[in-house]
């Protein structure tokens, strides 16, 4: 969990106002908690749920082998005594799961907009789902005006909270509807 995310969406301010005396302890505890949350989950062996998306390199065996708690932040990989404390395949899997976005064009290309992950096309979604005997990919990394959007032949569904659009940093009264949403 990074301070920029905490401040950008008002979370840090809310914790500081509500829990003045214990705010620092609460934030440290939340950081520890987030390091133990799963990167993704599978529901009923059919639905893959993830924050960002997938890439042409996403592999469930590699993901299952990741020692999740050693990645305290998703913004930079762990280092111990000046050395990388992870395998490059682990970091690639994590970054793809958290930062990737679907696009209608085929292929898989680096997501320069986010600085990590990829833009993945319909055939990447289809290949991932088929190779793992799954039926649907649900993700929440992009803001959708209606709160949801289907893509990739209805095999990729993006969801977000209605409150996400109301965030001060996502919602400006003077902008038209198509420009109110920033991920």
ROBA-787400 format. One line per field, with one value per residue: residue in three letters; x, y, z of N, C-alpha, C in turn. Coordinates in steps of 0.1 Angstrom, whole numbers. Example, Ala and Ser with C-alpha at 12.3 -4.5 7.8 and 13.67 -1.06 7.14 Angstrom:
<rs>
res = c(ala:ser)
nX = c(132:128)
nY = c(-57:-22)
nZ = c(78:71)
caX = c(123:137)
caY = c(-45:-11)
caZ = c(78:71)
cX = c(132:129)
cY = c(-33:0)
cZ = c(78:79)
</rs>
This chain:
<rs>
res = c(unk:unk:unk:unk:unk:unk:unk:unk:unk:unk:unk:unk:unk:unk:unk:unk:unk:unk:unk:unk:unk:unk:unk:unk:unk:unk:unk:unk:unk:unk:unk:unk:unk:unk:unk:unk:unk:unk:unk:unk:unk:unk:unk:unk:unk:unk:unk:unk:unk:unk:unk:unk:unk:unk:unk:unk:unk:unk:unk:unk:unk:unk:unk:unk:unk:unk:unk:unk:unk:unk:unk:unk:unk:unk:unk:unk:unk:unk:unk:unk:unk:unk:unk:unk:unk:unk:unk:unk:unk:unk:unk:unk:unk:unk:unk:unk:unk:unk:unk:unk:unk:unk:unk:unk:unk:unk:unk:unk:unk:unk:unk:unk:unk:unk:unk:unk:unk:unk:unk:unk:unk:unk:unk:unk:unk:unk:unk:unk:unk:unk:unk:unk:unk:unk:unk:unk:unk:unk:unk:unk:unk:unk:unk:unk:unk:unk:unk:unk:unk:unk:unk:unk:unk:unk:unk:unk:unk:unk:unk:unk:unk:unk:unk:unk:unk:unk:unk:unk:unk:unk:unk:unk:unk:unk:unk:unk:unk:unk:unk:unk:unk:unk:unk)
nX = c(9:7:15:7:-15:-32:-36:-46:-72:-86:-85:-64:-68:-94:-89:-71:-87:-108:-95:-76:-56:-47:-41:-16:-8:-30:-27:-3:-10:-29:-13:3:-18:-28:-6:-10:-33:-49:-37:-54:-85:-104:-136:-159:-145:-147:-147:-124:-111:-98:-77:-65:-58:-49:-21:-3:14:5:2:-13:-1:24:16:3:26:38:53:34:34:59:59:54:46:31:43:70:95:106:137:166:193:205:201:180:150:133:119:122:100:80:75:67:43:27:26:13:-12:-22:-20:-28:-48:-77:-82:-97:-82:-62:-36:-8:6:30:19:22:9:2:26:33:23:1:-16:-42:-55:-86:-80:-61:-74:-92:-75:-62:-84:-93:-70:-70:-94:-115:-143:-150:-135:-133:-127:-115:-101:-105:-123:-157:-184:-210:-207:-200:-187:-188:-164:-144:-158:-178:-164:-148:-153:-156:-158:-168:-171:-199:-192:-166:-165:-174:-154:-132:-110:-116:-139:-152:-172:-174:-166:-173:-193:-177:-151:-148:-137:-109:-83)
nY = c(-12:22:55:75:64:62:89:100:90:97:80:80:105:101:81:94:115:101:83:96:93:66:63:60:34:19:22:10:-16:-21:-21:-44:-62:-60:-71:-97:-103:-121:-122:-127:-145:-176:-184:-209:-225:-214:-186:-161:-137:-106:-77:-61:-74:-98:-113:-124:-140:-148:-171:-196:-215:-204:-181:-192:-202:-180:-163:-145:-126:-115:-94:-64:-40:-30:-14:-14:-39:-63:-58:-71:-65:-51:-67:-83:-96:-116:-136:-128:-137:-139:-112:-102:-116:-106:-78:-78:-89:-69:-44:-45:-39:-44:-43:-36:-43:-68:-88:-83:-58:-36:-17:14:36:30:23:-3:-37:-48:-41:-60:-81:-95:-122:-129:-129:-150:-172:-174:-180:-204:-221:-225:-236:-219:-196:-169:-136:-114:-81:-50:-27:-4:26:26:42:33:16:-9:-30:-51:-69:-83:-104:-108:-121:-108:-89:-57:-41:-15:5:26:48:53:70:93:102:129:132:119:130:157:185:202:188:168:138:117:123:121:101:86:63)
nZ = c(0:-9:-1:-20:-32:-10:-3:-27:-32:-9:13:33:45:56:75:92:102:115:133:150:171:168:141:126:135:126:98:93:100:81:58:62:62:35:21:24:10:-16:-50:-70:-77:-81:-89:-83:-101:-126:-130:-133:-111:-108:-101:-122:-150:-175:-193:-222:-210:-186:-160:-142:-126:-121:-107:-84:-71:-61:-34:-17:5:6:-11:-4:-15:-45:-62:-65:-68:-43:-25:-10:10:-11:-32:-57:-44:-54:-80:-115:-131:-112:-105:-130:-134:-112:-118:-143:-135:-119:-133:-159:-189:-209:-245:-276:-299:-314:-298:-275:-257:-242:-214:-215:-205:-179:-169:-164:-167:-193:-224:-234:-260:-274:-281:-263:-239:-245:-250:-225:-208:-220:-217:-190:-184:-179:-178:-177:-173:-147:-138:-122:-127:-143:-147:-153:-169:-166:-145:-152:-178:-206:-226:-252:-266:-246:-226:-209:-182:-168:-137:-115:-85:-80:-64:-71:-93:-82:-67:-57:-73:-96:-106:-121:-122:-145:-167:-196:-199:-210:-202:-175:-161:-147:-146)
caX = c(0:15:10:1:-29:-40:-40:-53:-86:-91:-84:-55:-75:-105:-83:-65:-97:-116:-87:-64:-46:-41:-40:-3:-9:-40:-22:7:-17:-35:-2:5:-30:-28:5:-15:-45:-46:-36:-66:-92:-112:-149:-165:-137:-152:-146:-112:-114:-85:-78:-61:-61:-40:-12:0:24:-1:2:-18:9:34:9:1:39:44:52:27:36:72:56:47:41:30:49:84:98:114:151:172:207:209:199:166:145:122:122:115:87:70:72:59:29:21:24:3:-24:-26:-20:-31:-61:-81:-84:-104:-72:-55:-22:-4:17:33:10:30:0:2:40:34:13:0:-29:-44:-66:-96:-74:-53:-84:-97:-64:-60:-96:-93:-59:-72:-107:-123:-154:-151:-126:-138:-117:-121:-91:-108:-135:-167:-194:-222:-203:-196:-186:-183:-155:-138:-169:-185:-156:-141:-162:-149:-167:-163:-181:-204:-185:-154:-167:-177:-141:-128:-99:-122:-151:-152:-185:-174:-162:-184:-194:-167:-138:-148:-131:-94:-80)
caY = c(0:33:68:82:58:65:103:103:86:102:70:85:116:96:74:104:122:92:76:104:87:53:63:54:19:13:22:-1:-29:-23:-24:-58:-70:-60:-79:-111:-105:-128:-114:-131:-157:-183:-187:-221:-231:-209:-172:-156:-124:-100:-63:-55:-83:-109:-110:-136:-147:-151:-186:-198:-223:-194:-172:-200:-204:-167:-161:-132:-117:-108:-82:-54:-30:-35:-3:-17:-52:-63:-59:-74:-63:-46:-78:-86:-107:-122:-141:-119:-142:-135:-97:-100:-121:-96:-65:-81:-91:-56:-32:-47:-34:-50:-34:-43:-47:-81:-87:-80:-49:-30:-6:26:45:27:20:-17:-46:-48:-40:-73:-82:-106:-135:-132:-133:-163:-182:-176:-187:-218:-229:-228:-241:-209:-190:-154:-128:-102:-72:-38:-17:7:32:25:52:26:8:-22:-31:-63:-68:-95:-113:-110:-130:-99:-79:-47:-36:-6:10:39:58:56:81:105:107:142:131:112:136:172:189:209:179:160:124:108:126:122:89:84:51)
caZ = c(0:-10:4:-31:-34:2:-4:-39:-31:4:24:43:52:64:86:101:108:123:142:152:180:164:127:121:137:117:84:93:101:68:49:65:57:20:16:25:2:-29:-62:-79:-72:-91:-84:-89:-112:-139:-131:-128:-107:-106:-102:-135:-161:-178:-204:-229:-202:-173:-158:-129:-118:-116:-97:-72:-65:-56:-19:-18:16:4:-20:5:-23:-59:-70:-67:-63:-31:-25:3:10:-24:-43:-59:-35:-61:-94:-125:-135:-101:-106:-143:-131:-103:-125:-153:-128:-112:-141:-174:-194:-222:-256:-287:-309:-310:-293:-261:-258:-229:-211:-211:-198:-164:-166:-162:-172:-208:-231:-240:-269:-272:-283:-251:-230:-249:-248:-210:-203:-225:-212:-176:-184:-173:-187:-176:-165:-141:-133:-117:-128:-151:-144:-164:-167:-162:-134:-157:-193:-212:-237:-257:-268:-234:-218:-200:-176:-159:-128:-105:-76:-84:-56:-77:-102:-74:-60:-61:-83:-107:-110:-122:-127:-157:-178:-202:-193:-214:-197:-160:-155:-149:-138)
cX = c(9:8:2:-13:-38:-45:-49:-68:-93:-91:-76:-62:-86:-99:-77:-75:-105:-108:-74:-53:-39:-40:-28:-3:-18:-34:-11:1:-24:-25:2:-6:-30:-17:0:-27:-41:-45:-48:-73:-100:-125:-155:-158:-140:-148:-133:-114:-100:-86:-76:-65:-51:-31:-11:9:17:-3:-2:-9:20:28:8:15:45:42:47:31:50:70:48:41:40:36:64:87:107:129:156:187:212:207:184:161:133:127:115:102:76:65:63:45:21:17:13:-11:-30:-28:-24:-46:-65:-83:-90:-94:-66:-41:-20:8:18:24:18:22:1:17:42:22:12:-14:-31:-56:-75:-90:-66:-63:-89:-87:-62:-72:-96:-82:-61:-87:-116:-133:-154:-140:-133:-127:-123:-111:-94:-122:-145:-179:-207:-219:-198:-194:-181:-174:-151:-148:-176:-177:-148:-151:-154:-160:-160:-175:-186:-197:-172:-154:-169:-165:-137:-118:-105:-134:-150:-165:-185:-169:-174:-183:-182:-153:-138:-141:-117:-90:-66)
cY = c(12:46:75:77:62:80:106:101:90:92:75:96:111:88:84:111:113:86:83:98:75:52:56:39:13:12:12:-15:-32:-27:-39:-67:-71:-69:-94:-114:-113:-118:-116:-142:-163:-187:-199:-227:-226:-194:-168:-141:-118:-84:-57:-64:-94:-104:-124:-145:-152:-166:-189:-206:-213:-185:-180:-202:-191:-167:-146:-122:-110:-95:-72:-43:-35:-24:-5:-31:-52:-65:-62:-73:-60:-56:-79:-97:-114:-128:-132:-124:-139:-121:-95:-105:-111:-83:-67:-82:-78:-44:-33:-43:-41:-39:-42:-49:-60:-78:-84:-71:-41:-18:6:36:43:25:6:-25:-45:-44:-53:-74:-94:-120:-139:-136:-147:-174:-185:-184:-202:-227:-232:-233:-232:-203:-175:-148:-116:-94:-58:-26:-4:13:31:34:45:17:-6:-21:-45:-61:-82:-106:-117:-119:-122:-89:-70:-42:-25:0:24:51:62:68:94:110:120:142:124:120:151:176:195:201:171:146:115:111:126:111:87:72:53)
cZ = c(0:-6:-7:-33:-22:1:-16:-38:-18:15:36:52:61:76:96:108:118:135:146:160:175:148:121:123:128:103:83:92:87:57:50:59:41:14:17:16:-11:-40:-71:-72:-83:-84:-91:-100:-125:-141:-125:-124:-103:-107:-116:-147:-163:-190:-211:-221:-188:-172:-144:-120:-112:-105:-84:-64:-58:-41:-17:-7:14:-4:-12:-3:-37:-68:-73:-61:-51:-33:-11:2:-4:-35:-45:-51:-41:-74:-104:-130:-125:-103:-119:-140:-123:-111:-136:-146:-123:-122:-155:-176:-207:-232:-267:-297:-304:-305:-279:-262:-244:-227:-206:-203:-183:-160:-162:-166:-187:-212:-238:-248:-266:-273:-271:-240:-233:-246:-233:-204:-207:-218:-197:-174:-176:-183:-188:-168:-160:-135:-129:-119:-135:-146:-156:-160:-161:-150:-139:-172:-196:-224:-241:-258:-255:-224:-208:-195:-166:-150:-119:-97:-81:-76:-63:-86:-94:-66:-66:-73:-96:-113:-110:-129:-141:-169:-183:-197:-197:-209:-181:-153:-158:-140:-132)
</rs>
